[in-house]
Amino acid sequence: MDNWNKLTPEEAYVIEQKGTERAFTGAYWNHKGAGVYACRRCNAALYRAADKFDSGCGWPSFDDEIPGAVIRKPDNSFGMRRVEIVCAGCNGHLGHVFEGERMTPKNVRHCVNSLSLRFIADKS
């Protein structure tokens, strides 16, 4: 915890209180570029840019995570049955994962809040 990044109030709302940013407002929903998306709070690498795709939902979407980086948890809040995804490094809220939508060959969509992420560009 001592080595975690200081969060803005908006980041803390999403990451610590399981909030959601408004669709189409985050820095990464339409972001392109080679690199890695890391956890905003603890800097753990979560997603490769190569696994990002445009789902049209207004949040960054990925069809795969870096192995071991994300933990899935049941989420029955707001009368819905969903699967929450959190950072394996710090348990910070990322968003939700959906399966069976047939948007990619992997048939998985990690719907992630931009406020939970930090982009690290490839240096090549």
KEKE-3310 file (N, C-alpha, C; in steps of 0.2 Angstrom, whole numbers, plus 5000, padded with zeros to 4 digits):
npx = (5004:5010:5018:5009:5001:4996:4979:4967:4952:4941:4947:4949:4936:4931:4941:4942:4929:4922:4916:4909:4915:4908:4902:4911:4919:4932:4950:4955:4945:4945:4957:4973:4987:5003:5008:5006:4993:4992:4988:4981:4983:4993:5002:5003:5005:4992:4984:4988:4990:4988:4977:4966:4950:4938:4923:4912:4905:4910:4919:4936:4940:4945:4950:4957:4967:4983:4991:4987:4985:4972:4958:4943:4927:4911:4897:4883:4877:4865:4854:4858:4867:4883:4901:4913:4929:4945:4961:4974:4985:4982:4969:4961:4946:4942:4932:4920:4918:4913:4905:4902:4896:4901:4909:4923:4935:4939:4928:4926:4924:4932:4927:4933:4936:4943:4949:4954:4966:4983:4992:5006:5017:5025:5043:5049)
npy = (4994:5006:5009:5011:5021:5038:5042:5052:5060:5055:5043:5036:5034:5025:5014:5011:5011:5004:5011:5018:5026:5038:5032:5034:5044:5042:5042:5031:5024:5025:5024:5021:5012:5005:4995:4993:4991:4996:4994:5008:5010:5002:4999:4986:4976:4974:4972:4969:4980:4974:4966:4974:4980:4988:4989:4997:5001:5011:5011:5006:4990:4973:4957:4948:4945:4949:4934:4929:4942:4947:4946:4937:4940:4936:4947:4953:4965:4979:4972:4964:4950:4949:4948:4954:4962:4963:4970:4959:4962:4972:4972:4982:4989:4986:4984:4975:4958:4950:4936:4927:4936:4936:4945:4945:4932:4926:4927:4935:4949:4961:4974:4989:5002:5018:5026:5016:5012:5014:5019:5012:5015:5006:5006:5004)
npz = (5000:5003:4992:4982:4970:4972:4971:4961:4967:4958:4952:4964:4967:4957:4957:4971:4977:4968:4957:4942:4927:4916:4900:4885:4889:4895:4895:4887:4880:4866:4862:4853:4850:4852:4866:4884:4895:4912:4929:4937:4951:4957:4947:4941:4926:4915:4903:4886:4872:4860:4862:4863:4858:4848:4854:4854:4865:4873:4883:4887:4879:4880:4874:4881:4895:4903:4908:4924:4929:4932:4942:4943:4950:4957:4954:4960:4961:4960:4956:4946:4937:4936:4931:4940:4937:4945:4949:4951:4958:4968:4971:4965:4958:4941:4931:4922:4916:4901:4893:4878:4869:4856:4850:4847:4841:4853:4861:4872:4883:4891:4900:4904:4915:4910:4920:4929:4923:4916:4903:4895:4884:4870:4869:4857)
capx = (5000:5014:5021:5004:5001:4991:4973:4962:4945:4938:4951:4947:4928:4931:4945:4941:4922:4919:4912:4910:4915:4903:4904:4914:4923:4938:4955:4957:4940:4946:4965:4976:4995:5007:5010:5003:4989:4994:4984:4982:4985:4999:5007:5004:5003:4985:4982:4992:4986:4986:4971:4961:4946:4932:4916:4906:4902:4912:4924:4941:4938:4950:4947:4961:4971:4990:4990:4988:4984:4966:4954:4936:4923:4904:4894:4876:4874:4860:4850:4861:4872:4889:4907:4918:4936:4949:4968:4977:4991:4980:4962:4957:4941:4944:4926:4917:4920:4907:4907:4896:4894:4903:4913:4929:4935:4939:4921:4926:4925:4934:4925:4937:4936:4950:4952:4958:4972:4988:4995:5013:5019:5031:5048:5052)
capy = (5000:5012:5010:5013:5028:5043:5043:5057:5058:5051:5037:5032:5032:5019:5009:5008:5011:5000:5015:5018:5032:5038:5030:5038:5050:5040:5043:5026:5021:5025:5025:5016:5013:4999:4995:4989:4995:4994:4996:5015:5011:4998:4998:4980:4976:4970:4971:4971:4984:4970:4963:4979:4981:4993:4985:5002:5002:5018:5009:5001:4983:4969:4951:4944:4949:4946:4929:4930:4949:4949:4941:4937:4939:4937:4953:4953:4972:4983:4967:4961:4945:4950:4946:4959:4960:4967:4969:4954:4965:4977:4971:4987:4988:4987:4984:4969:4954:4947:4931:4925:4941:4935:4951:4943:4925:4923:4928:4938:4957:4964:4981:4992:5009:5021:5028:5011:5011:5019:5016:5012:5014:5002:5010:5003)
capz = (5000:5004:4986:4978:4967:4974:4966:4962:4969:4953:4952:4970:4967:4953:4959:4978:4978:4962:4953:4934:4923:4910:4893:4880:4892:4898:4891:4883:4876:4859:4862:4849:4851:4855:4873:4889:4900:4918:4935:4939:4958:4959:4941:4938:4919:4915:4896:4880:4867:4855:4864:4864:4852:4848:4856:4853:4872:4876:4888:4884:4879:4879:4874:4884:4900:4904:4913:4931:4931:4933:4946:4942:4956:4956:4956:4960:4963:4956:4953:4940:4938:4932:4934:4941:4937:4949:4948:4955:4962:4973:4971:4963:4953:4934:4927:4922:4910:4898:4888:4874:4865:4849:4847:4844:4841:4859:4863:4879:4883:4897:4899:4909:4916:4909:4926:4932:4919:4914:4897:4895:4876:4868:4867:4850)
cpx = (5004:5017:5015:5004:4995:4985:4970:4956:4941:4941:4949:4940:4928:4935:4944:4934:4918:4914:4913:4910:4910:4906:4906:4917:4930:4944:4957:4952:4941:4953:4968:4984:4997:5009:5006:4999:4990:4988:4986:4985:4991:5004:5007:5002:4997:4983:4987:4987:4984:4979:4965:4957:4941:4926:4911:4903:4904:4917:4930:4939:4944:4947:4952:4965:4978:4989:4992:4986:4978:4962:4947:4932:4915:4902:4887:4873:4869:4855:4852:4866:4878:4895:4912:4925:4940:4957:4971:4982:4988:4972:4958:4952:4943:4937:4923:4919:4913:4909:4900:4893:4896:4906:4920:4930:4936:4933:4921:4927:4926:4932:4928:4936:4943:4953:4955:4965:4977:4991:5003:5015:5025:5037:5052:5050)
cpy = (5006:5014:5011:5020:5032:5043:5049:5055:5053:5044:5033:5030:5025:5013:5006:5007:5007:5005:5014:5025:5032:5036:5035:5044:5048:5041:5038:5022:5020:5026:5019:5017:5006:5000:4991:4994:4992:4997:5003:5015:5008:4997:4991:4980:4971:4968:4973:4975:4980:4966:4967:4979:4986:4989:4990:5003:5008:5017:5005:4994:4979:4962:4946:4948:4945:4940:4930:4937:4951:4944:4942:4936:4940:4944:4953:4960:4975:4978:4963:4955:4946:4947:4952:4957:4965:4965:4964:4957:4969:4976:4977:4986:4990:4988:4977:4965:4951:4942:4930:4930:4941:4941:4950:4935:4922:4924:4930:4945:4959:4972:4985:4999:5012:5023:5023:5009:5016:5016:5017:5010:5010:5007:5009:5007)
cpz = (5000:4997:4980:4976:4971:4969:4967:4965:4964:4952:4958:4970:4962:4956:4966:4980:4973:4958:4946:4931:4918:4904:4889:4883:4895:4892:4886:4879:4869:4857:4858:4851:4854:4862:4877:4893:4907:4923:4937:4946:4959:4953:4938:4931:4919:4908:4891:4875:4862:4856:4865:4857:4853:4849:4855:4860:4875:4882:4884:4884:4877:4878:4877:4889:4900:4909:4920:4934:4934:4937:4944:4949:4954:4958:4955:4962:4958:4953:4947:4942:4933:4935:4934:4940:4941:4947:4953:4960:4968:4974:4969:4958:4946:4930:4928:4915:4908:4893:4884:4869:4857:4846:4844:4844:4848:4863:4871:4878:4890:4896:4905:4909:4914:4915:4930:4929:4918:4908:4897:4887:4876:4867:4861:4845)
residu = (MET:ASP:ASN:TRP:ASN:LYS:LEU:THR:PRO:GLU:GLU:ALA:TYR:VAL:ILE:GLU:GLN:LYS:GLY:THR:GLU:ARG:ALA:PHE:THR:GLY:ALA:TYR:TRP:ASN:HIS:LYS:GLY:ALA:GLY:VAL:TYR:ALA:CYS:ARG:ARG:CYS:ASN:ALA:ALA:LEU:TYR:ARG:ALA:ALA:ASP:LYS:PHE:ASP:SER:GLY:CYS:GLY:TRP:PRO:SER:PHE:ASP:ASP:GLU:ILE:PRO:GLY:ALA:VAL:ILE:ARG:LYS:PRO:ASP:ASN:SER:PHE:GLY:MET:ARG:ARG:VAL:GLU:ILE:VAL:CYS:ALA:GLY:CYS:ASN:GLY:HIS:LEU:GLY:HIS:VAL:PHE:GLU:GLY:GLU:ARG:MET:THR:PRO:LYS:ASN:VAL:ARG:HIS:CYS:VAL:ASN:SER:LEU:SER:LEU:ARG:PHE:ILE:ALA:ASP:LYS:SER)
# end
